[in-house]
Amino acid sequence: MKEIYRRGITGVLSLLLDRNLEQLPEGWSPSAVSVVGLLFAKAPRLMPANVGIWVEAGLLSTTLGMNRVRRQVATLSRRLEQGDLPGARRAGLPLLLRDTSDLGESELASGAITALADHAADDLIAPLFYYLLLGLPGAMFYRMAVCMQESLGPNAETLVHWMRLIPSQITGALFVDAAFIEKQNGVRAWHILRRDGSMALGAPHLAPRSALAGALGVELADKDDIVVDANERQPQPADIGRAQRMFHTMAALAAGIMLGISLIARRRR
């Protein structure tokens, strides 16, 4: 129980650090940082407790990456709201990872919301999930596997696919909760999550996407033409802001769960 208590507190601290960590220093690759972090995962335990927990939180925060994504989504949203379509297309390049030169407002909005859903699962919930389950080595191994899957071949891609399944379902459920809190369509979010998210065994990202699409009442499509909540209206720039508010609420719920787990573990020590 002492270990669970420490992991819960460390997880919350890592979320606070991630909010102030835009990106790794230039020249530092996430995969290299993950490998180094994996090798030195036990180092914080050799330090005084008050120092070690912050060092561990700092290492864990390198497996997260939502602050960078939040800023990219905010920039794209701001450009669309200003009517600056060329600027929005430029802002969408690093976020959507595709040619944005011929995308319209709805396609850019759809891409931004989809990216927010995908990264919420990959860069927030999944690292925290594996940290709670396996400690810092688990979070570091997950990040390393995600970063290096293409270079390591199909076996690594299959491993990452299965590692994403549970965190993606958790993310979808948290987005449903966030929809109710933010007074969006939580009932529809739950319905679409159960309908489209049930296919997440073949595509884990369908779970968080379906929850957001249902809550917003929009159709989401990615560069591979995977469509969620088809036949609904196309997303508009204002929908990005609604998705952002649900993301912030979802992240707060995740932090609350981490803190709650820590407090329960402390009472049982």
C-alpha positions as CSV (number, residue, x, y, z in Angstrom):
1,M,0.0,0.0,0.0
2,K,2.9,2.3,0.7
3,E,4.0,1.9,-3.0
4,I,0.5,2.6,-4.3
5,Y,0.3,5.7,-2.1
6,R,3.6,7.0,-3.5
7,R,2.6,6.3,-7.1
8,G,-0.7,8.1,-6.7
9,I,1.1,11.2,-5.4
10,T,3.8,11.0,-8.0
11,G,1.2,10.7,-10.8
12,V,-0.5,13.9,-9.7
13,L,2.9,15.8,-9.4
14,S,3.8,14.6,-12.9
15,L,0.6,16.0,-14.3
16,L,1.4,19.4,-12.7
17,L,4.9,19.3,-14.2
18,D,3.6,18.3,-17.6
19,R,1.4,21.5,-17.7
20,N,4.7,23.5,-17.6
21,L,6.7,21.3,-19.9
22,E,6.0,22.2,-23.5
23,Q,8.4,19.8,-25.1
24,L,11.8,18.1,-24.7
25,P,14.9,20.2,-25.4
26,E,15.9,20.5,-29.0
27,G,17.8,17.4,-30.1
28,W,16.3,15.1,-27.4
29,S,14.2,12.3,-28.9
30,P,11.4,10.8,-26.8
31,S,12.6,7.3,-27.5
32,A,16.1,8.1,-26.2
33,V,14.7,9.8,-23.1
34,S,12.5,6.7,-22.5
35,V,15.5,4.3,-22.8
36,V,17.6,6.4,-20.4
37,G,14.6,6.7,-18.0
38,L,14.1,3.0,-18.2
39,L,17.7,2.3,-17.2
40,F,17.6,4.8,-14.3
41,A,14.0,4.1,-13.2
42,K,15.1,2.9,-9.8
43,A,17.4,5.9,-9.1
44,P,14.8,8.1,-7.4
45,R,14.4,5.3,-4.8
46,L,18.0,5.8,-3.7
47,M,17.4,9.5,-2.9
48,P,15.8,11.1,0.2
49,A,12.1,10.6,0.0
50,N,11.2,14.3,-0.5
51,V,13.8,14.6,-3.4
52,G,13.2,11.2,-4.9
53,I,9.4,11.7,-5.4
54,W,10.0,14.9,-7.4
55,V,12.7,13.3,-9.5
56,E,10.4,10.4,-10.2
57,A,7.6,12.8,-11.1
58,G,9.9,14.6,-13.4
59,L,10.9,11.4,-15.1
60,L,7.3,10.3,-15.4
61,S,6.3,13.7,-16.9
62,T,8.6,12.9,-19.8
63,T,6.3,10.0,-20.8
64,L,3.4,12.5,-20.9
65,G,3.0,14.9,-23.8
66,M,-0.3,16.7,-23.5
67,N,0.9,20.2,-23.0
68,R,2.5,20.4,-26.4
69,V,-0.7,19.0,-28.0
70,R,-3.0,21.3,-26.1
71,R,-1.0,24.3,-27.3
72,Q,-1.1,23.1,-30.9
73,V,-4.9,22.5,-30.7
74,A,-5.3,26.0,-29.2
75,T,-3.3,27.6,-31.9
76,L,-5.3,25.9,-34.7
77,S,-8.6,26.8,-33.0
78,R,-7.5,30.4,-32.6
79,R,-6.6,30.7,-36.3
80,L,-9.9,29.2,-37.3
81,E,-11.9,31.6,-35.1
82,Q,-10.0,34.5,-36.6
83,G,-10.9,33.4,-40.1
84,D,-7.2,32.7,-40.9
85,L,-7.6,29.5,-42.9
86,P,-4.0,29.5,-44.3
87,G,-2.7,30.0,-40.7
88,A,-4.9,27.2,-39.4
89,R,-3.6,24.9,-42.1
90,R,0.0,25.7,-41.1
91,A,-0.8,25.2,-37.4
92,G,-2.4,21.8,-38.3
93,L,0.7,20.4,-39.9
94,P,2.5,19.2,-36.8
95,L,-0.7,18.1,-35.1
96,L,-2.5,16.2,-37.9
97,L,0.7,14.8,-39.5
98,R,-0.7,15.1,-43.0
99,D,-0.9,17.5,-45.9
100,T,-3.3,20.2,-44.7
101,S,-3.0,22.5,-47.8
102,D,-6.4,21.5,-49.1
103,L,-8.3,21.1,-45.9
104,G,-11.3,23.2,-45.0
105,E,-12.6,24.4,-41.7
106,S,-14.6,21.3,-40.9
107,E,-11.7,19.0,-41.8
108,L,-9.3,20.9,-39.6
109,A,-11.7,21.0,-36.7
110,S,-12.3,17.3,-37.1
111,G,-8.6,16.6,-37.1
112,A,-8.0,18.7,-34.1
113,I,-10.7,17.0,-32.1
114,T,-9.5,13.6,-33.2
115,A,-5.9,14.4,-32.3
116,L,-7.1,15.6,-28.8
117,A,-8.9,12.3,-28.3
118,D,-6.0,10.2,-29.5
119,H,-3.3,12.0,-27.5
120,A,-5.4,12.0,-24.4
121,A,-5.3,8.2,-24.5
122,D,-1.7,7.8,-25.7
123,D,0.1,10.7,-23.9
124,L,-1.9,11.0,-20.7
125,I,-4.0,8.0,-19.5
126,A,-1.8,5.2,-20.9
127,P,1.5,6.3,-19.2
128,L,-0.4,6.9,-15.9
129,F,-2.1,3.6,-16.2
130,Y,1.1,1.7,-16.7
131,Y,2.8,3.7,-14.0
132,L,0.2,2.7,-11.4
133,L,0.3,-0.9,-12.6
134,L,4.1,-1.4,-13.0
135,G,5.8,1.7,-11.7
136,L,8.2,4.0,-13.6
137,P,9.6,1.1,-15.7
138,G,6.1,0.4,-16.9
139,A,5.5,3.9,-18.0
140,M,8.9,4.3,-19.6
141,F,8.6,0.9,-21.4
142,Y,5.2,2.0,-22.8
143,R,6.6,5.3,-24.1
144,M,9.6,3.6,-25.6
145,A,7.5,1.0,-27.4
146,V,5.2,3.7,-28.8
147,C,8.1,5.8,-30.0
148,M,10.0,2.9,-31.6
149,Q,7.2,0.7,-32.9
150,E,7.8,1.6,-36.5
151,S,11.5,1.0,-36.4
152,L,11.1,-2.2,-34.5
153,G,8.7,-3.8,-36.9
154,P,5.2,-5.5,-36.8
155,N,5.8,-7.3,-33.5
156,A,6.3,-4.0,-31.7
157,E,3.3,-2.5,-33.4
158,T,1.2,-5.4,-32.3
159,L,2.4,-5.0,-28.7
160,V,1.6,-1.3,-28.7
161,H,-1.8,-2.0,-30.1
162,W,-2.7,-4.3,-27.2
163,M,-1.1,-2.0,-24.7
164,R,-3.4,0.8,-25.9
165,L,-6.6,-1.1,-25.5
166,I,-7.4,-0.7,-21.8
167,P,-6.1,2.9,-21.5
168,S,-8.2,3.9,-24.5
169,Q,-11.4,2.5,-22.9
170,I,-10.6,4.3,-19.7
171,T,-10.1,7.5,-21.6
172,G,-13.4,7.1,-23.4
173,A,-15.2,6.5,-20.1
174,L,-13.6,9.6,-18.6
175,F,-14.7,11.7,-21.6
176,V,-18.2,10.5,-20.9
177,D,-18.0,11.7,-17.3
178,A,-16.5,15.0,-18.5
179,A,-19.4,15.4,-21.0
180,F,-21.9,15.2,-18.1
181,I,-19.9,17.7,-16.0
182,E,-19.5,20.1,-18.9
183,K,-23.2,19.9,-19.7
184,Q,-22.6,18.3,-23.1
185,N,-24.5,15.3,-24.4
186,G,-23.2,12.7,-21.9
187,V,-26.0,10.3,-22.7
188,R,-25.2,10.2,-26.3
189,A,-21.5,10.1,-25.6
190,W,-22.1,6.9,-23.6
191,H,-24.3,5.5,-26.4
192,I,-21.7,6.1,-29.1
193,L,-18.9,4.8,-26.9
194,R,-20.8,1.6,-26.4
195,R,-21.7,1.4,-30.1
196,D,-18.5,2.5,-31.9
197,G,-16.1,2.1,-29.1
198,S,-17.0,-1.6,-28.8
199,M,-15.0,-2.0,-32.1
200,A,-11.8,-0.7,-30.3
201,L,-10.3,-4.2,-30.2
202,G,-9.3,-3.5,-33.8
203,A,-8.7,0.2,-33.4
204,P,-8.1,1.3,-29.8
205,H,-8.5,5.0,-30.6
206,L,-12.1,4.5,-31.5
207,A,-13.1,4.6,-27.8
208,P,-12.0,8.2,-26.9
209,R,-13.0,9.4,-30.4
210,S,-16.5,7.9,-30.1
211,A,-17.1,9.5,-26.7
212,L,-16.1,12.9,-27.9
213,A,-18.0,12.6,-31.1
214,G,-21.1,11.6,-29.2
215,A,-20.8,14.4,-26.7
216,L,-20.3,17.0,-29.4
217,G,-22.9,15.5,-31.8
218,V,-20.4,15.6,-34.7
219,E,-18.9,13.2,-37.2
220,L,-15.1,12.7,-36.8
221,A,-12.9,11.3,-39.6
222,D,-9.1,10.9,-39.7
223,K,-6.6,10.8,-42.5
224,D,-7.3,7.1,-43.0
225,D,-11.0,7.8,-43.4
226,I,-11.9,6.0,-40.2
227,V,-15.3,7.7,-39.4
228,V,-16.9,7.9,-36.0
229,D,-20.6,8.8,-35.5
230,A,-21.3,8.9,-39.2
231,N,-24.2,10.9,-40.6
232,E,-23.9,13.5,-37.8
233,R,-23.0,17.2,-38.7
234,Q,-19.5,18.2,-39.6
235,P,-17.5,19.8,-36.7
236,Q,-17.1,23.6,-36.6
237,P,-14.3,25.7,-35.0
238,A,-16.5,26.3,-31.9
239,D,-16.6,22.5,-31.3
240,I,-12.8,22.5,-30.8
241,G,-13.3,24.8,-27.7
242,R,-16.0,22.4,-26.4
243,A,-13.7,19.5,-26.8
244,Q,-10.8,21.3,-25.1
245,R,-13.0,22.0,-22.1
246,M,-14.0,18.3,-21.9
247,F,-10.3,17.4,-22.1
248,H,-9.4,19.7,-19.2
249,T,-12.2,18.2,-17.1
250,M,-11.1,14.6,-18.1
251,A,-7.5,15.4,-17.1
252,A,-8.8,16.8,-13.8
253,L,-10.8,13.6,-13.2
254,A,-7.7,11.5,-13.9
255,A,-5.7,13.5,-11.4
256,G,-8.6,13.1,-8.9
257,I,-8.5,9.3,-9.4
258,M,-4.8,9.2,-8.8
259,L,-5.1,11.3,-5.7
260,G,-8.1,9.1,-4.5
261,I,-6.1,5.9,-5.0
262,S,-3.3,7.4,-3.0
263,L,-5.5,8.5,-0.1
264,I,-7.2,5.1,0.0
265,A,-3.8,3.4,0.1
266,R,-2.6,5.7,2.8
267,R,-5.6,4.8,5.0
268,R,-4.8,1.1,4.6
269,R,-1.1,1.4,5.4
